[in-house]
């Protein structure tokens, strides 16, 4: 049944609420249903905070706190119940460090580690068992092998992340360059020293005395020795022209200021006075490069001559004329790669249009400029005022433009993706040509009015939602990729790249306390629902007005125009009391979602990989198609399982039911060795309970005891007749 002129249809087509019942979602604190598991990030384990490692020494230059703690536990915690107390202590320490960071405490990991230890000791542990806590802290601290500044996620994180990766790359390049230069200087000095040893003055009386030293001076007749050696000497001194050429080259090599010397007391002074290579606009970076270009040419010229002299291959008849006219035309990519790269950090604002021409010049130059284009709002402000929705237009346009430029490395992602994509980021930083990093920070424009739903969404979650909803998908273009040139754009870093929209299982208890679940799509409309500026494009619908002609947004987008005209699209939202609501969507948001979907499909087509095969597998539905009642306890949902690989799931919705905190799984194989039918791995190679009936309660308990990170919770036995439950249940209680 369709009511064309009903209040629901009227709102969908006009955006105007009429009649009774519909309500403003902004004033009711609603957020997308799939956000229910992530209301308080401080209680979850995910990629942030990060530790920016001071000295990488060939290893990773940054690492998440969760990964550090996981590695410590793998090192010091015994499997099973013997290591459970230590694991709990260390995980409490991690939670405290995370809390300190969230509260604005700055410093290194060692600094915050110490503060966290002091706090935990002050609170006591395990009913006053302070000695056990001290032992755990001592063991964990001894296993801590890294240190560096610790940073949480905020709107400056993309810049901090890229700047640190860039700085470490520059330090590595400086070390290699300085060693090469020092070796070259030493060999040239040896040529001059060898020349002086072959000159006639090397055999006069005083020079021979200095060679022997005062201890044996009385044993030799140096005047007679000088007469004999001078008679036998064959002149071999360097020609004056070559001597002057080598001295000139040495002077140029020693005077370079692009990198500090590898050793020596002048290193710190040279580093302090070295030119800056970080800019916040393109024009100053271009000007700095042009200003330094003559010195770059002079240094490359000197190094080329030096190598020819060292190899004995310099021919004045050929090389004098060549080097007389040597200029920037002779610089090759390998020459430029030796020098520091230029980091340009742009924050897209009102001057974005003015910056565009310079940015195109930078990216098309073929020079090693690294550009961070940070998008702080992927919804254009003017588009909202005009009633048309566009998302990341300028940022996406520039990234798309860069794809057409030869030799440009391009990476687009949200800030929530950066740690997962750290190897690709470092590849871009080390790329010999230009690189563009188009990053969405998670910020949104200023709220147009007071509302409850917008301020409560953490930046990290908003950034992750942009990737999940296809509003700001991940893609990477690596010109040096081994893939075919036509398919060097990769979108495989996105969640569920085979699908138009990502879907996730949403589990809950209905009004009758019965467990139920449904697959929910996370679309661009869901992303818009966390932005206060969109709040008036939604209307909450009370349970009494739910109708059969209401369809989820992802299904509505698949309908033909005739059918869609008799339907009303909605998304599922949840309030602060975990009560489920439907929110119908105004037509302009549906239009924006269509454009978003089309852009995603076009981007996916550039990849060249057929992701459709996975989507053709038949899906089996054993649960109700959509939830129909209030949520008593929403749990075990995911907003972005790929970009938030370490987010801890909430406990099972049904008390006493066994469950695994799948996103925290470290793939140790301990549980699958016990029973590979009961325990299995998902597509991310992380464990979940595949078939509870395929094993025993004993196997559940043993798996929990063997788990390295204590993420298996045995719950209550489903077979109350299983032998030895009186022994097993106390053991299980330690993990529930």
C-alpha positions in Angstrom: 0.0 0.0 0.0 1.3 3.5 -0.8 0.1 6.8 0.4 1.5 9.2 -2.1 0.6 12.3 0.0 1.3 10.8 3.4 3.6 12.9 5.8 6.4 10.4 5.1 6.2 10.8 1.4 5.8 14.6 1.7 9.0 14.8 3.8 10.9 12.6 1.4 10.0 14.9 -1.6 10.0 18.3 0.0 12.0 18.1 3.2 9.1 19.6 5.1 7.6 17.9 8.2 3.8 17.9 8.2 1.3 16.2 10.6 2.1 14.6 13.9 4.6 12.0 14.7 7.7 12.8 12.7 10.6 14.2 14.8 13.9 16.0 14.5 16.8 13.5 14.8 19.2 16.2 15.8 17.3 16.9 19.0 17.0 13.3 19.9 20.8 12.4 19.8 20.3 9.7 17.1 23.3 8.1 15.3 23.6 5.3 12.8 22.7 1.9 14.2 26.1 0.5 13.3 27.8 3.1 15.5 26.4 1.5 18.7 29.5 -0.5 19.4 31.8 2.5 19.2 30.2 5.1 21.4 33.3 5.4 23.6 36.6 4.9 21.7 38.6 5.2 24.9 37.3 1.7 25.9 38.2 0.1 22.6 41.5 -1.1 21.2 42.2 0.4 17.8 45.0 1.9 15.7 45.4 5.1 17.8 47.3 6.4 19.7 50.5 6.0 17.7 54.1 6.1 18.8 56.4 8.0 16.5 59.6 6.1 16.8 62.6 8.4 17.1 65.1 6.1 15.4 63.7 3.6 13.0 67.0 1.8 12.3 65.6 0.1 9.3 62.3 -0.9 11.1 59.0 0.8 11.2 59.1 4.5 12.0 55.7 4.4 13.8 53.6 1.8 15.5 50.3 1.7 17.3 50.1 1.3 21.1 47.9 -1.8 20.6 50.6 -3.5 18.5 53.3 -2.6 21.0 51.2 -4.2 23.9 50.4 -7.2 21.7 54.0 -7.9 21.1 54.9 -7.4 24.7 52.3 -10.0 25.8 53.5 -12.4 23.1 56.9 -12.1 24.7 56.3 -12.2 28.4 52.8 -13.8 29.0 52.6 -17.6 29.3 49.8 -19.2 27.4 46.7 -20.1 29.3 45.8 -19.4 32.9 49.4 -19.0 34.0 49.7 -15.7 32.1 46.2 -14.4 32.6 47.0 -12.2 35.6 49.9 -10.6 33.8 47.8 -10.0 30.6 45.1 -8.3 32.6 47.6 -6.0 34.3 49.3 -5.0 31.0 46.0 -4.4 29.3 44.9 -2.2 32.2 48.2 -0.3 31.7 47.4 0.1 28.0 43.9 1.4 28.8 45.4 3.9 31.2 47.9 5.2 28.7 45.1 5.5 26.1 43.0 7.5 28.6 46.0 9.8 29.5 46.5 10.5 25.8 42.8 11.1 25.2 42.8 13.6 28.0 45.5 15.7 26.3 48.7 14.5 28.1 51.8 15.0 25.8 55.1 13.3 25.8 56.9 10.1 24.9 55.6 6.6 25.4 58.1 6.2 28.3 56.7 9.4 29.9 53.0 8.3 29.8 54.0 4.7 30.6 55.4 6.0 33.9 52.4 8.1 34.7 50.1 5.1 34.0 52.1 2.9 36.3 51.9 5.4 39.1 48.2 5.7 38.7 47.7 1.9 38.7 49.8 1.4 41.8 47.9 4.2 43.5 44.6 2.4 42.8 46.0 -1.0 43.8 45.4 -4.2 42.0 43.8 -7.6 42.5 42.4 -6.9 46.0 45.6 -5.4 47.2 48.0 -7.8 45.6 50.5 -5.0 44.8 53.5 -7.3 44.5 51.9 -9.1 41.5 51.1 -5.8 39.9 54.7 -4.6 40.4 56.0 -7.8 38.9 53.8 -7.4 35.9 54.8 -3.8 35.4 58.5 -4.6 35.7 58.3 -7.4 33.2 56.3 -5.3 30.7 58.7 -2.4 31.0 61.7 -4.6 30.4 60.1 -5.9 27.2 59.4 -2.4 25.9 61.8 -2.0 23.1 60.6 1.2 21.4 60.0 4.8 22.4 58.9 8.1 20.8 56.3 10.8 21.0 52.8 9.4 21.4 50.0 11.0 19.5 46.2 10.5 19.6 43.9 11.1 16.6 42.9 14.7 16.0 42.6 17.0 13.0 46.4 17.5 12.9 47.2 13.8 12.9 47.5 13.5 9.1 50.2 16.2 9.1 52.0 14.7 12.1 51.9 11.2 10.5 53.2 12.2 7.1 55.7 14.7 8.5 57.2 12.0 10.7 57.4 9.4 7.9 59.0 12.1 5.7 61.5 13.1 8.4 62.6 9.6 9.0 63.1 9.1 5.2 65.1 12.3 5.1 67.3 11.1 8.0 67.9 7.8 6.2 68.7 9.6 2.9 71.0 12.1 4.8 73.0 9.2 6.3 73.5 7.5 3.0 74.4 10.7 1.2 76.8 11.9 3.9 78.6 8.5 3.9 78.9 8.6 0.1 80.2 12.1 0.2 82.7 11.4 3.0 84.1 8.4 1.2 84.5 10.5 -2.0 86.3 13.3 -0.1 88.6 10.8 1.5 89.6 9.3 -1.8 90.3 12.7 -3.4 92.4 13.6 -0.4 94.3 10.4 -0.8 95.0 11.3 -4.4 96.5 14.6 -3.3 98.4 12.9 -0.5 99.8 10.3 -2.8 100.9 13.1 -5.2 102.8 14.8 -2.4 104.5 11.6 -1.5 105.8 11.3 -5.1 107.1 14.8 -5.2 110.8 15.7 -4.9 110.2 17.5 -1.6 109.2 14.2 -0.1 112.8 13.1 -0.1 114.7 16.0 1.4 116.5 15.6 4.7 113.8 17.2 6.9 110.9 15.2 5.3 112.8 11.9 5.8 113.4 12.8 9.5 109.7 13.4 10.0 108.9 10.1 8.5 111.2 8.1 10.8 110.6 10.0 14.0 112.9 11.1 16.8 113.3 7.7 18.4 115.5 6.4 15.5 117.0 9.6 14.3 120.5 8.7 15.4 120.4 5.4 13.5 120.2 7.0 10.0 122.3 9.3 7.9 119.5 11.4 6.4 121.7 13.5 4.2 123.1 10.4 2.4 119.7 8.8 2.2 118.3 12.0 0.6 121.1 12.1 -2.0 120.5 8.4 -2.9 116.7 8.6 -3.1 116.7 11.9 -5.0 118.9 10.4 -7.6 116.5 7.4 -8.1 113.3 9.5 -8.0 111.1 9.7 -11.1 108.9 12.8 -11.1 105.2 12.0 -10.8 103.6 15.1 -9.4 100.1 16.0 -10.5 99.8 18.5 -13.3 98.9 21.9 -11.9 95.6 21.9 -13.7 94.5 18.6 -12.3 95.6 19.6 -8.8 93.5 22.8 -9.0 90.6 20.8 -10.3 90.6 18.3 -7.5 91.0 21.1 -4.9 88.1 23.0 -6.4 85.9 19.8 -6.3 86.9 19.2 -2.7 85.9 22.7 -1.7 82.5 22.3 -3.3 81.9 18.9 -1.7 82.8 20.2 1.8 80.7 23.3 1.5 77.4 21.6 0.6 74.6 22.3 3.1 71.9 20.0 1.8 72.7 17.4 4.4 74.8 17.4 7.6 78.1 15.5 7.5 78.0 11.9 8.6 80.5 12.5 11.4 82.3 15.3 13.1 81.7 18.1 15.5 80.0 20.3 12.9 77.1 17.9 12.5 74.7 19.5 15.0 75.6 23.0 13.8 75.1 22.0 10.1 71.8 20.4 11.0 70.5 23.4 12.9 71.4 25.7 10.0 70.2 23.4 7.2 67.6 24.9 4.9 63.9 24.2 5.6 62.1 21.8 3.3 58.6 21.9 4.7 56.1 24.4 3.4 52.4 25.2 3.8 51.9 26.5 0.3 53.2 25.4 -3.1 54.6 28.7 -4.4 57.3 29.1 -1.6 58.3 25.5 -2.2 58.7 26.1 -5.9 60.7 29.2 -5.3 62.9 27.5 -2.8 63.7 24.7 -5.2 64.5 27.2 -8.0 66.7 29.2 -5.6 68.7 26.1 -4.6 68.9 24.6 -8.1 72.3 26.2 -9.0 73.9 24.8 -5.9 72.4 21.4 -6.7 73.8 21.6 -10.2 77.2 22.6 -8.8 77.2 19.7 -6.3 76.2 17.1 -8.8 78.8 18.4 -11.2 81.5 18.2 -8.5 80.5 14.7 -7.5 80.6 13.6 -11.2 84.1 15.0 -11.7 85.2 13.5 -8.4 84.1 10.0 -9.4 85.9 10.4 -12.7 89.1 11.5 -11.0 88.8 8.6 -8.4 88.4 6.1 -11.3 91.2 7.7 -13.3 88.8 8.3 -16.2 88.8 12.1 -16.4 90.0 13.2 -19.9 90.6 16.9 -20.2 90.1 16.9 -24.0 86.6 15.5 -23.6 85.4 16.5 -20.2 86.6 20.1 -19.9 84.2 21.3 -22.6 81.3 19.2 -21.3 81.6 20.4 -17.7 82.1 24.0 -18.9 78.5 24.0 -20.1 77.1 21.7 -17.4 73.7 23.1 -16.1 70.3 21.8 -14.9 69.6 20.2 -18.3 72.0 17.4 -17.4 70.3 16.6 -14.0 68.6 13.2 -14.1 66.0 11.7 -11.8 68.7 9.7 -10.0 70.6 13.0 -9.3 67.6 14.7 -7.9 66.7 11.7 -5.8 69.9 12.2 -3.8 68.7 15.5 -2.4 66.1 16.3 0.3 62.5 16.2 -0.9 60.1 19.0 -0.4 57.1 18.4 1.9 54.1 20.7 1.2 51.2 20.5 3.7 48.0 22.0 2.4 44.7 22.3 4.2 42.0 22.9 1.7 40.3 26.1 2.6 39.1 29.3 0.8 42.4 29.6 -1.1 42.1 26.1 -2.6 41.3 27.5 -6.1 44.3 29.8 -5.9 46.5 26.9 -4.9 45.3 24.6 -7.7 47.5 26.1 -10.4 50.6 25.9 -8.3 49.7 22.4 -7.2 49.4 21.2 -10.8 52.8 22.8 -11.5 54.3 20.9 -8.6 52.8 17.5 -9.5 53.6 17.8 -13.2 57.2 18.9 -12.7 58.5 15.4 -12.2 60.4 16.8 -9.2 60.4 15.0 -5.8 57.7 17.2 -4.1 55.6 15.4 -1.5 52.2 17.0 -1.1 49.7 16.5 1.7 46.3 17.8 0.7 44.3 17.6 3.9 40.5 17.7 3.4 38.9 19.0 6.6 35.4 18.9 5.2 34.5 16.7 2.3 31.1 18.3 2.0 31.4 21.6 0.1 30.0 24.5 2.1 28.6 26.3 -1.0 26.9 23.1 -2.1 24.9 22.9 1.1 23.7 26.5 0.6 22.6 25.8 -2.9 20.8 22.7 -1.9 23.1 20.4 -3.9 25.3 17.9 -2.1 28.9 17.2 -3.3 31.5 15.5 -1.3 35.3 16.1 -1.5 34.9 17.7 -4.9 38.1 19.7 -4.9 40.1 17.1 -3.2 38.8 14.3 -5.4 39.2 16.4 -8.6 42.8 17.1 -7.8 43.5 13.5 -7.0 41.8 12.4 -10.2 43.8 15.0 -12.1 47.1 13.7 -10.6 46.2 10.2 -12.0 46.6 11.6 -15.5 50.1 13.0 -14.8 53.1 10.9 -15.7 55.1 9.5 -12.7 52.9 10.8 -9.9 52.3 8.6 -6.8 48.8 9.2 -5.5 47.3 8.0 -2.3 43.7 8.9 -1.2 42.5 7.8 2.2 40.9 9.0 5.4 43.1 9.6 8.4 41.6 6.5 10.0 43.3 4.4 7.2 46.8 5.9 7.6 48.2 3.4 10.0 46.9 0.4 8.1 48.4 2.0 4.9 51.7 3.0 6.5 53.8 0.9 4.1 52.1 2.5 1.1 52.6 6.0 2.7 56.3 5.3 3.1 56.5 4.1 -0.5 55.0 7.4 -1.6 57.4 9.3 0.6 60.3 7.5 -1.0 59.0 7.7 -4.5 61.6 9.4 -6.8 59.0 11.6 -8.4 56.1 13.8 -7.1 53.6 12.3 -4.6 50.1 13.4 -3.6 48.5 12.3 -0.3 44.8 13.3 -0.4 43.6 12.7 3.2 40.3 13.4 4.9 40.8 14.3 8.6 37.3 13.6 9.8 36.3 17.2 10.5 33.0 18.8 9.3 31.9 22.3 8.8 30.4 24.4 11.6 27.0 23.3 12.8 24.1 25.4 11.5 22.2 24.9 14.8 22.3 23.3 18.1 22.0 19.5 17.9 22.9 16.5 20.1 24.2 14.1 17.5 27.1 15.9 15.9 29.5 16.8 18.8 29.5 13.2 20.1 31.1 11.7 17.0 34.9 11.3 17.4 37.0 12.5 14.5 38.5 9.1 14.0 35.1 7.5 13.7 33.9 10.2 11.3 37.0 9.6 9.2 36.5 5.8 9.2 32.9 6.3 8.3 33.9 8.3 5.2 35.8 5.4 3.9 33.2 2.9 4.9 30.4 4.8 3.2 32.3 5.4 -0.1 32.2 9.1 0.5 36.0 9.2 0.5 37.2 5.8 -0.7 40.8 4.6 -0.6 42.7 4.4 -3.8 46.4 4.2 -4.6 48.2 4.9 -7.8 51.8 3.7 -7.8 53.7 4.5 -11.1 56.3 1.9 -10.2 53.8 -0.9 -9.5 54.4 -4.2 -11.2 50.7 -4.2 -12.3 49.8 -3.3 -15.9 50.0 0.4 -16.6 46.3 0.5 -17.3 45.5 -1.0 -13.8 47.9 0.7 -11.5 45.0 2.2 -9.6 44.2 0.0 -6.6 41.0 0.1 -4.6 41.7 -3.1 -2.7 42.3 -1.2 0.5 38.6 -0.4 0.8 36.3 -2.6 2.9 34.3 -5.0 0.8 35.5 -3.6 -2.6 33.3 -5.9 -4.5 30.1 -4.3 -3.2 28.4 -0.9 -3.9 27.9 -0.5 -0.2 29.5 -2.2 2.8 27.2 -4.4 4.9 27.6 -5.6 8.5 25.8 -7.9 10.8 23.8 -6.0 13.4 22.9 -8.1 16.5 20.4 -7.2 19.2 17.7 -8.5 21.5 14.1 -7.7 20.6 11.4 -6.7 22.9 10.8 -10.3 23.8 14.5 -10.7 24.8 15.1 -13.0 21.8 18.3 -12.7 19.9 18.0 -11.4 16.4 20.3 -9.9 13.8 20.2 -8.4 10.3 22.7 -7.3 7.6 22.7 -3.5 7.5 24.3 -1.5 4.7 26.4 1.6 5.6 25.8 4.2 2.8 26.6 7.8 2.1 23.3 8.6 3.7 24.5 7.0 7.0 27.7 9.1 6.7 25.5 12.2 6.3 23.5 11.3 9.3 26.5 12.0 11.6 26.8 15.6 10.3 24.6 18.2 12.0 24.2 20.2 8.8 22.3 17.3 7.4 20.0 16.8 10.4 17.0 18.6 8.8 17.2 16.2 5.8 16.1 13.3 8.1 12.8 12.8 9.9 12.5 10.3 12.7 9.5 8.0 12.5 7.9 6.6 15.6 7.3 2.8 15.7 3.6 3.3 15.3 4.0 4.8 11.8 6.4 2.2 10.4 4.9 0.9 7.1 5.5 -1.7 4.5 6.3 0.9 1.8 9.4 2.0 3.8 12.6 0.4 2.4 16.3 0.7 3.5 18.3 3.2 1.5 20.5 0.7 -0.2 17.5 -1.2 -1.5 15.7 2.0 -2.5 18.7 3.0 -4.7 18.3 -0.2 -6.7 14.6 0.4 -7.6 13.4 1.7 -10.9 11.8 5.2 -11.0 8.3 3.9 -11.2 8.7 1.6 -8.2 10.7 4.1 -6.2 7.9 6.7 -6.6 5.7 4.5 -4.3 8.4 3.8 -1.6 10.0 5.9 1.1 13.8 5.3 1.9 15.0 5.1 5.5 18.1 4.3 7.6 18.2 2.7 11.0 19.4 4.9 13.8 19.8 4.4 17.6 19.4 6.8 20.5 21.3 7.2 23.8 19.1 4.5 25.4 19.8 2.0 22.6 16.3 2.3 21.2 16.0 1.6 17.5 14.4 4.2 15.2 13.8 4.6 11.5 14.7 7.9 9.9 13.3 8.7 6.5 15.6 10.5 4.0 15.0 13.6 2.0 15.3 13.2 -1.8 18.4 15.4 -2.2 20.4 13.1 0.0 19.3 10.2 -2.1 20.5 12.0 -5.2 23.9 12.6 -3.5 24.1 8.9 -2.6 23.5 7.9 -6.2 26.3 10.2 -7.3 28.5 8.7 -4.6 27.8 5.2 -5.8 28.5 6.1 -9.4 31.8 7.7 -8.5 32.7 4.6 -6.5 31.9 2.3 -9.5 33.9 4.4 -11.8 36.9 4.3 -9.4 36.6 0.6 -9.0 36.6 0.2 -12.8 40.0 1.9 -12.9 41.4 -0.9 -10.7 41.2 -3.5 -13.5 40.5 -6.3 -11.0 37.1 -8.0 -11.2 35.8 -7.7 -7.7 32.4 -8.9 -8.7 33.2 -12.6 -8.4 33.0 -12.5 -4.6 29.6 -10.7 -4.7 28.1 -13.4 -6.9 28.4 -16.0 -4.2 24.9 -16.9 -2.9 24.0 -15.4 0.5 22.2 -17.5 3.0 19.8 -15.8 5.4 19.1 -17.5 8.6 18.0 -14.4 10.5 15.1 -12.0 10.1 15.6 -9.6 7.2 15.3 -6.5 9.3 14.9 -5.7 13.0 11.4 -4.6 13.9 11.5 -3.8 17.6 13.4 -1.8 20.2 17.0 -2.7 20.9 17.7 -3.9 24.4 21.4 -4.3 23.9 23.1 -3.6 20.5 26.4 -5.3 20.1 28.9 -7.1 17.9 28.6 -4.6 15.1 31.3 -3.1 13.0 31.6 0.3 11.3 34.9 -0.3 9.6 36.5 -3.7 10.2 39.3 -3.0 7.8 40.3 0.5 8.7 39.7 -0.2 12.4 41.4 -3.6 12.5 42.0 -3.7 16.2 38.7 -2.3 17.5 37.4 -4.4 20.4 33.9 -5.8 20.0 31.4 -5.3 22.8 30.4 -8.4 24.8 27.8 -10.7 23.5 24.2 -9.4 23.5 23.0 -12.5 25.3 24.5 -12.9 28.8 26.5 -16.1 29.2 26.9 -16.8 25.4 30.4 -17.6 24.3 32.1 -15.1 22.0 35.4 -13.9 20.7 36.7 -10.4 20.4 37.5 -11.0 16.8 39.1 -7.7 15.9 41.8 -8.2 18.6 42.8 -11.6 17.2 46.5 -12.0 16.5 46.2 -15.1 14.4 48.2 -17.3 16.7 46.4 -20.5 15.6 46.0 -21.8 19.2 42.2 -22.1 19.1 42.0 -23.6 15.6 44.5 -26.2 16.6 42.1 -27.3 19.4 39.0 -27.5 17.1 39.1 -26.1 13.6 35.4 -26.7 13.2 34.4 -24.8 16.3 36.9 -22.0 15.6 37.6 -20.5 12.2 39.2 -17.5 10.6 37.3 -14.7 8.7 38.6 -12.9 5.6 40.9 -10.8 7.8 42.5 -14.0 9.2 40.9 -13.3 12.6 39.2 -15.9 14.7 35.5 -16.3 15.4 33.2 -19.1 16.8 32.0 -20.8 13.6 30.0 -23.6 15.1 29.4 -23.8 18.8 27.9 -27.3 18.5 31.0 -28.7 16.8 32.9 -28.9 20.1 32.7 -29.2 23.8 32.8 -26.7 26.7 36.2 -28.1 27.7 37.6 -27.1 24.3 36.2 -23.6 24.8 37.9 -23.2 28.2 41.1 -24.7 26.9 41.1 -22.3 23.9 40.5 -19.4 26.3 43.4 -20.5 28.4 45.8 -20.8 25.4 44.8 -17.5 23.8 47.8 -15.1 23.9 45.6 -12.0 24.2 42.7 -13.3 26.3 40.0 -12.6 23.8 38.0 -15.9 24.0 35.2 -15.8 26.5 33.7 -19.3 27.2 30.4 -18.0 28.7 28.1 -20.8 30.1 28.0 -24.4 28.9 25.3 -25.1 26.4 25.3 -28.8 27.3 24.6 -28.9 31.0 25.3 -32.7 31.0 28.9 -32.4 29.9 31.2 -34.2 32.3 33.5 -32.3 34.7 31.6 -29.0 34.5 32.3 -28.3 38.2 36.0 -28.2 37.3 35.6 -26.3 34.0 33.3 -23.5 35.1 35.7 -21.9 37.7 38.4 -22.0 35.1 36.1 -20.3 32.6 35.1 -17.6 35.0 38.6 -16.1 34.8 37.9 -15.2 31.1 34.2 -14.2 31.2 
